Amino acid sequence: MEAPVFVKIDEYKDVLDTIQLAKEKLEDAKATIDRIDHVKQKEDNELMEWKAAIDDIEQRLEGIDNILFEPEA
């Protein structure tokens, strides 16, 4: 058997306001995480580009080293 629940209007409005505030804070947190993820992706892409550039330089230096310091056959 269910009995009616009585809640003061002021308390009910406070609860609704608190829930709304929690929802807004949750959306803010999600937006912040999205921004951080975007920045992280950009950083990861830049690091991959730097690594590729360093690998290219390393290969070129090895080629130059081979040309300059290996005796011709």
KEKE-3310 file (N, C-alpha, C; in steps of 0.2 Angstrom, whole numbers, plus 5000, padded with zeros to 4 digits):
npx = (5004:5003:5007:5004:5016:5022:5029:5037:5035:5045:5057:5056:5058:5071:5078:5076:5083:5095:5098:5097:5108:5119:5118:5122:5135:5140:5139:5148:5160:5161:5163:5175:5183:5182:5189:5202:5205:5205:5216:5226:5226:5231:5244:5249:5249:5258:5269:5271:5274:5286:5294:5294:5301:5314:5317:5319:5330:5339:5341:5346:5358:5364:5366:5374:5385:5389:5392:5403:5413:5415:5425:5427:5422)
npy = (4994:5011:5026:5044:5056:5070:5085:5100:5115:5124:5117:5107:5115:5119:5107:5104:5115:5112:5100:5105:5113:5104:5097:5107:5108:5096:5096:5106:5100:5090:5097:5103:5091:5087:5098:5096:5084:5087:5096:5087:5078:5086:5088:5075:5073:5083:5078:5066:5071:5077:5066:5059:5069:5069:5055:5056:5065:5057:5046:5053:5058:5046:5041:5051:5049:5036:5039:5048:5041:5028:5017:5017:5004)
npz = (5000:4995:5002:5001:4999:5007:5003:5007:4998:4996:5000:4990:4978:4981:4980:4966:4961:4965:4959:4945:4946:4948:4936:4927:4931:4928:4914:4912:4916:4907:4895:4898:4899:4885:4879:4884:4879:4865:4865:4869:4858:4848:4853:4853:4839:4835:4841:4834:4822:4824:4828:4816:4808:4815:4813:4799:4798:4805:4796:4784:4789:4792:4779:4773:4782:4778:4764:4766:4774:4771:4762:4744:4733)
capx = (5000:5007:5005:5006:5022:5021:5036:5036:5036:5052:5062:5055:5061:5078:5080:5076:5088:5102:5098:5099:5115:5123:5118:5126:5142:5142:5140:5155:5165:5161:5166:5182:5187:5183:5194:5208:5206:5207:5223:5230:5226:5235:5250:5251:5250:5264:5275:5272:5278:5293:5297:5295:5307:5320:5319:5321:5336:5344:5342:5350:5365:5368:5368:5380:5391:5391:5396:5410:5417:5415:5429:5423:5424)
capy = (5000:5017:5032:5050:5059:5077:5089:5107:5118:5127:5111:5104:5120:5119:5101:5105:5120:5108:5095:5109:5115:5098:5095:5112:5107:5090:5098:5110:5095:5086:5102:5103:5085:5088:5103:5093:5079:5090:5098:5081:5075:5090:5087:5069:5074:5086:5073:5061:5074:5078:5060:5058:5073:5066:5049:5057:5068:5052:5042:5057:5058:5039:5041:5055:5046:5031:5041:5051:5037:5021:5017:5015:4997)
capz = (5000:4995:5005:4998:5002:5007:5003:5007:4991:4997:4999:4983:4974:4983:4977:4959:4959:4966:4953:4940:4946:4947:4928:4924:4933:4924:4907:4912:4917:4900:4890:4900:4896:4878:4877:4886:4874:4859:4866:4869:4851:4844:4855:4850:4832:4834:4843:4829:4816:4827:4828:4809:4806:4818:4810:4793:4799:4806:4790:4780:4792:4791:4772:4773:4785:4773:4758:4767:4778:4768:4756:4738:4731)
cpx = (5004:5004:5007:5012:5021:5028:5034:5039:5043:5057:5062:5059:5069:5081:5081:5082:5095:5103:5100:5106:5120:5123:5122:5133:5144:5143:5147:5161:5166:5165:5173:5186:5187:5188:5201:5210:5208:5214:5228:5231:5231:5242:5253:5253:5257:5270:5276:5276:5285:5297:5299:5301:5313:5322:5322:5328:5341:5346:5347:5357:5368:5370:5374:5386:5393:5395:5403:5415:5418:5420:5425:5426:5427)
cpy = (5006:5023:5038:5053:5067:5080:5096:5110:5121:5122:5108:5109:5120:5113:5101:5110:5116:5103:5099:5111:5110:5096:5100:5110:5101:5092:5102:5105:5091:5091:5103:5097:5085:5092:5100:5088:5081:5093:5092:5078:5079:5089:5080:5069:5077:5082:5068:5064:5076:5072:5058:5062:5071:5060:5051:5060:5062:5048:5046:5057:5051:5039:5045:5052:5040:5033:5044:5046:5030:5021:5014:5008:4998)
cpz = (5000:4998:5002:5002:5001:5008:5003:5000:4991:4996:4993:4978:4975:4979:4970:4957:4960:4961:4947:4940:4945:4939:4925:4925:4929:4917:4907:4912:4910:4895:4892:4897:4889:4876:4879:4881:4867:4859:4866:4862:4847:4846:4853:4843:4831:4836:4838:4823:4818:4826:4821:4806:4809:4815:4803:4793:4800:4800:4785:4783:4791:4784:4770:4776:4781:4767:4760:4770:4776:4762:4750:4736:4724)
residu = (MET:GLU:ALA:PRO:VAL:PHE:VAL:LYS:ILE:ASP:GLU:TYR:LYS:ASP:VAL:LEU:ASP:THR:ILE:GLN:LEU:ALA:LYS:GLU:LYS:LEU:GLU:ASP:ALA:LYS:ALA:THR:ILE:ASP:ARG:ILE:ASP:HIS:VAL:LYS:GLN:LYS:GLU:ASP:ASN:GLU:LEU:MET:GLU:TRP:LYS:ALA:ALA:ILE:ASP:ASP:ILE:GLU:GLN:ARG:LEU:GLU:GLY:ILE:ASP:ASN:ILE:LEU:PHE:GLU:PRO:GLU:ALA)
# end
